[in-house]
Amino acid sequence: MLRKVLWLVALLFVPLLSVGQADVKDQVVLALKTGNSRSLAQHFIANIDLTTPSGSEIYSKAQAEQILRKFFDEQQPVDMVIEHSGESKQGDKYHIGILRTQKGYFRVTFFLKKTGDLLQVKQLRIETGTSDY
């Protein structure tokens, strides 16, 4: 009987873990879609690998937030759509999409790394692109 109860509890928690992981992806997409650099930076690891049209470097969360704030001020987002998602051999999740701004399209790629119980953005690339979106 105890084994059945443990099995039932395990079955209930597995979907909750998946929802938590999906929530991080959805929150990152929402922050990109709305141009909210503060909300986006909340999901970064301490030192993130950030690429924008102005350059590529490893930045602290605070530095990355400032760079993204400037980017969003210059390129006001209109929409963000994820086109592809997957998982690396190391277990990191990645998502590739198109960010549509008032001035053009950008290809966005971000990698989520599991640190403890959290999924955090370890790399974010925003590169000039095109789309028929």
C-alpha contacts under 8 A as a table, 3 or more apart, distances in Angstrom:
res1	aa1	res2	aa2	distance
1	M	4	K	5.18
1	M	5	V	6.40
2	L	5	V	5.08
2	L	6	L	6.20
3	R	6	L	5.14
3	R	7	W	6.11
4	K	7	W	5.01
4	K	8	L	6.14
5	V	8	L	5.08
5	V	9	V	6.20
6	L	9	V	5.07
6	L	10	A	6.11
7	W	10	A	5.09
7	W	11	L	6.22
8	L	11	L	5.09
8	L	12	L	6.32
9	V	12	L	5.12
9	V	13	F	6.38
10	A	13	F	5.26
10	A	14	V	6.32
11	L	14	V	5.61
11	L	15	P	7.32
12	L	15	P	6.28
12	L	16	L	7.04
13	F	16	L	5.04
13	F	17	L	6.35
14	V	17	L	5.26
14	V	18	S	6.52
15	P	18	S	5.05
15	P	19	V	6.20
16	L	19	V	5.04
16	L	20	G	6.25
17	L	20	G	5.10
17	L	21	Q	6.40
18	S	21	Q	5.16
18	S	22	A	6.18
19	V	22	A	5.01
19	V	23	D	5.98
20	G	23	D	5.01
20	G	24	V	6.63
21	Q	24	V	5.42
21	Q	25	K	6.73
21	Q	119	L	6.53
22	A	25	K	5.17
22	A	26	D	6.08
23	D	26	D	4.97
23	D	27	Q	5.91
24	V	27	Q	5.04
24	V	28	V	6.11
24	V	43	H	7.55
24	V	119	L	6.85
24	V	120	Q	7.73
25	K	28	V	5.18
25	K	29	V	6.17
26	D	29	V	5.06
26	D	30	L	6.05
27	Q	30	L	5.03
27	Q	31	A	6.12
27	Q	40	L	7.69
28	V	31	A	5.12
28	V	32	L	6.22
28	V	39	S	7.86
28	V	40	L	5.72
28	V	43	H	7.36
29	V	32	L	5.10
29	V	33	K	5.99
29	V	80	M	6.59
29	V	81	V	7.84
29	V	82	I	7.97
30	L	33	K	4.95
30	L	34	T	6.08
30	L	80	M	7.76
31	A	34	T	5.26
31	A	35	G	5.71
31	A	36	N	4.82
31	A	37	S	6.80
31	A	39	S	5.92
31	A	40	L	5.28
32	L	35	G	5.03
32	L	36	N	6.46
32	L	37	S	7.65
32	L	40	L	7.04
32	L	77	P	7.33
32	L	80	M	6.78
32	L	99	L	7.53
33	K	36	N	7.92
33	K	77	P	5.71
33	K	78	V	6.36
33	K	79	D	4.94
33	K	80	M	4.94
33	K	99	L	7.07
34	T	77	P	6.05
34	T	78	V	7.23
34	T	79	D	7.58
35	G	69	R	7.60
35	G	72	F	5.40
35	G	76	Q	6.74
35	G	77	P	5.78
36	N	39	S	5.54
36	N	40	L	6.23
36	N	69	R	7.50
36	N	72	F	7.87
37	S	40	L	4.97
37	S	41	A	6.00
37	S	65	E	5.42
37	S	66	Q	7.58
37	S	68	L	5.67
37	S	69	R	5.32
37	S	72	F	7.70
38	R	41	A	5.21
38	R	42	Q	6.50
38	R	65	E	6.18
39	S	42	Q	5.35
39	S	43	H	7.46
40	L	43	H	5.84
40	L	44	F	7.33
40	L	65	E	7.69
41	A	44	F	5.19
41	A	61	K	6.02
41	A	62	A	7.58
41	A	64	A	7.20
41	A	65	E	5.61
42	Q	61	K	7.97
43	H	119	L	7.85
43	H	120	Q	5.15
43	H	121	V	5.73
44	F	47	N	7.57
44	F	48	I	6.40
44	F	61	K	6.30
44	F	120	Q	5.40
44	F	121	V	4.60
44	F	122	K	6.21
45	I	48	I	5.86
45	I	61	K	7.11
45	I	120	Q	5.78
45	I	121	V	6.00
45	I	122	K	5.61
46	A	60	S	5.80
46	A	61	K	5.70
47	N	58	I	6.19
47	N	59	Y	5.31
47	N	60	S	4.44
47	N	61	K	6.09
47	N	122	K	7.65
48	I	58	I	5.39
48	I	59	Y	5.42
48	I	60	S	6.28
48	I	61	K	6.72
48	I	64	A	7.43
48	I	121	V	7.38
48	I	122	K	5.22
48	I	123	Q	5.69
48	I	124	L	7.59
49	D	56	S	7.43
49	D	57	E	5.90
49	D	58	I	4.34
49	D	59	Y	6.48
49	D	122	K	6.38
49	D	123	Q	4.63
49	D	124	L	6.37
50	L	56	S	5.70
50	L	57	E	5.72
50	L	58	I	6.02
50	L	59	Y	6.87
50	L	64	A	7.01
50	L	123	Q	5.91
50	L	124	L	5.03
50	L	125	R	5.87
51	T	54	S	7.77
51	T	55	G	5.78
51	T	56	S	4.14
51	T	57	E	6.61
51	T	124	L	6.28
51	T	125	R	4.51
51	T	126	I	5.82
51	T	127	E	7.31
52	T	55	G	5.41
52	T	56	S	6.31
52	T	71	F	7.86
52	T	125	R	6.20
52	T	126	I	4.84
52	T	127	E	5.99
53	P	126	I	6.86
53	P	127	E	5.83
53	P	128	T	6.61
59	Y	62	A	7.85
59	Y	63	Q	5.69
59	Y	64	A	5.59
60	S	63	Q	5.20
60	S	64	A	6.08
61	K	64	A	5.13
61	K	65	E	6.08
62	A	65	E	5.12
62	A	66	Q	6.43
63	Q	66	Q	5.22
63	Q	67	I	6.31
64	A	67	I	5.10
64	A	68	L	6.09
65	E	68	L	5.16
65	E	69	R	6.02
66	Q	69	R	5.01
66	Q	70	K	6.31
67	I	70	K	5.25
67	I	71	F	6.25
68	L	71	F	4.83
68	L	72	F	6.01
69	R	72	F	5.18
69	R	73	D	6.10
70	K	73	D	5.05
70	K	74	E	6.33
71	F	74	E	5.24
71	F	75	Q	5.89
72	F	75	Q	4.85
72	F	76	Q	5.20
72	F	77	P	6.81
73	D	76	Q	5.91
75	Q	101	T	5.68
75	Q	102	Q	6.42
75	Q	103	K	6.21
75	Q	104	G	7.94
76	Q	101	T	5.29
76	Q	102	Q	5.69
76	Q	103	K	7.63
77	P	80	M	7.83
77	P	99	L	6.96
77	P	100	R	5.93
77	P	101	T	4.06
77	P	102	Q	6.37
78	V	99	L	7.66
78	V	100	R	5.47
78	V	101	T	4.95
78	V	102	Q	6.39
79	D	99	L	5.93
79	D	100	R	5.13
79	D	101	T	6.94
80	M	97	G	6.95
80	M	98	I	5.69
80	M	99	L	4.42
80	M	100	R	6.10
81	V	97	G	5.36
81	V	98	I	5.42
81	V	99	L	6.65
82	I	85	S	7.50
82	I	95	H	6.63
82	I	96	I	5.72
82	I	97	G	3.97
82	I	98	I	6.54
83	E	95	H	7.70
83	E	96	I	5.82
83	E	97	G	4.85
83	E	98	I	7.29
84	H	95	H	5.81
84	H	96	I	5.15
84	H	97	G	6.67
85	S	93	K	7.40
85	S	94	Y	5.60
85	S	95	H	4.35
85	S	96	I	6.26
86	G	93	K	5.77
86	G	94	Y	5.37
86	G	95	H	6.60
87	E	90	Q	7.94
87	E	91	G	5.83
87	E	92	D	5.54
87	E	93	K	4.36
87	E	94	Y	5.96
88	S	91	G	5.22
88	S	92	D	5.25
88	S	93	K	6.33
88	S	94	Y	7.49
89	K	92	D	7.42
91	G	113	K	7.71
91	G	114	K	7.97
92	D	111	F	6.57
92	D	112	L	5.61
92	D	113	K	4.96
92	D	114	K	6.83
93	K	111	F	5.66
93	K	112	L	5.02
93	K	113	K	6.75
94	Y	109	T	7.09
94	Y	110	F	5.66
94	Y	111	F	4.35
94	Y	112	L	6.10
95	H	109	T	5.66
95	H	110	F	5.55
95	H	111	F	6.63
96	I	107	R	7.26
96	I	108	V	5.67
96	I	109	T	4.44
96	I	110	F	6.76
97	G	107	R	5.89
97	G	108	V	5.20
97	G	109	T	6.48
98	I	105	Y	6.66
98	I	106	F	5.67
98	I	107	R	4.81
98	I	108	V	5.84
98	I	131	S	7.43
99	L	105	Y	5.74
99	L	106	F	5.05
99	L	107	R	6.29
99	L	108	V	6.52
100	R	104	G	6.06
100	R	105	Y	4.65
100	R	106	F	6.47
101	T	104	G	5.21
101	T	105	Y	6.06
101	T	106	F	7.88
104	G	130	T	7.63
105	Y	128	T	6.51
105	Y	129	G	5.42
105	Y	130	T	5.35
105	Y	131	S	6.62
106	F	126	I	6.15
106	F	127	E	5.34
106	F	128	T	4.55
106	F	129	G	4.61
106	F	130	T	6.75
107	R	125	R	7.79
107	R	126	I	5.78
107	R	127	E	5.15
107	R	128	T	6.17
107	R	129	G	5.34
107	R	130	T	7.67
108	V	124	L	7.29
108	V	125	R	5.52
108	V	126	I	4.61
108	V	127	E	6.41
109	T	123	Q	7.96
109	T	124	L	5.83
109	T	125	R	5.10
109	T	126	I	6.72
110	F	121	V	6.65
110	F	122	K	7.60
110	F	123	Q	5.50
110	F	124	L	4.42
110	F	125	R	6.28
111	F	121	V	5.62
111	F	122	K	5.79
111	F	123	Q	5.26
111	F	124	L	6.69
112	L	119	L	5.70
112	L	120	Q	5.10
112	L	121	V	4.50
112	L	122	K	5.93
112	L	123	Q	7.52
113	K	119	L	5.37
113	K	120	Q	5.28
113	K	121	V	6.21
113	K	122	K	6.05
114	K	117	D	6.79
114	K	118	L	5.57
114	K	119	L	4.40
114	K	120	Q	6.34
115	T	118	L	5.30
115	T	119	L	6.16
115	T	120	Q	6.97
121	V	124	L	7.05
